[in-house]
Structures are given as C-alpha cells and as structure tokens.
Amino acid sequence: MSLVLMVRSFLLDGVFGLVFGYLYWRKGIEYAMFSHRTAHISMQLLFIPLFY
C-alpha cells in the first residue's frame, strides 16, 4: 500500500464521512442512510462497467 493510496483513501472517506455526519446532525438518520445508500448504488453503477 503506497502513501498516495492511503492519503487518497483517508481524504475520500473523511469527506464522505463529514457529509453523512452533517446530514445526520441536521436532517436525521433517514437522510444520512438514504444518501449513503444512494452513493453506494451510484458508485457500483459507475465503476462496475468501467473496470469489468
């Protein structure tokens, strides 16, 4: 695992964690869960066709 990959992972996870945490804090668990699920589905639909 390279340093660049580790920094990229921490930054991306941190940014999305802050976004979902903000949604939880301001709107509630339902909005945070829905946006988290939507992010996973959109990433799967985007990246599976690109790499397979």
C-alpha positions as CSV (number, residue, x, y, z in Angstrom):
1,M,0.0,0.0,0.0
2,S,1.5,3.3,-1.1
3,L,1.4,6.6,0.8
4,V,-0.6,8.2,-2.1
5,L,-3.2,5.5,-1.9
6,M,-3.5,5.8,1.9
7,V,-3.8,9.6,1.8
8,R,-6.4,9.3,-1.0
9,S,-8.5,6.8,1.0
10,F,-8.4,8.9,4.2
11,L,-9.4,12.1,2.3
12,L,-12.2,10.5,0.4
13,D,-13.5,8.6,3.4
14,G,-13.2,11.7,5.6
15,V,-15.0,13.9,3.1
16,F,-17.9,11.5,2.7
17,G,-17.9,10.8,6.5
18,L,-18.3,14.6,7.2
19,V,-21.1,14.9,4.6
20,F,-23.0,11.9,6.0
21,G,-22.4,13.1,9.6
22,Y,-23.6,16.6,8.7
23,L,-26.8,15.1,7.2
24,Y,-27.3,13.0,10.3
25,W,-26.8,16.0,12.5
26,R,-29.0,18.4,10.6
27,K,-31.7,16.2,9.0
28,G,-31.7,12.9,10.9
29,I,-30.7,9.3,10.3
30,E,-33.1,8.8,7.4
31,Y,-31.4,11.3,5.2
32,A,-27.9,10.1,6.1
33,M,-28.9,6.5,5.4
34,F,-30.6,7.3,2.1
35,S,-27.7,9.4,0.8
36,H,-25.2,6.7,1.9
37,R,-27.2,4.1,0.1
38,T,-27.5,6.3,-3.0
39,A,-23.8,6.9,-3.0
40,H,-23.1,3.1,-2.9
41,I,-25.5,2.3,-5.7
42,S,-24.3,5.1,-7.9
43,M,-20.7,4.1,-7.4
44,Q,-21.5,0.5,-8.2
45,L,-23.3,1.5,-11.4
46,L,-20.5,3.8,-12.4
47,F,-17.4,1.7,-11.6
48,I,-18.5,-1.9,-12.4
49,P,-19.0,-1.1,-16.1
50,L,-15.7,0.8,-16.2
51,F,-13.5,-1.9,-14.8
52,Y,-15.2,-5.2,-15.8
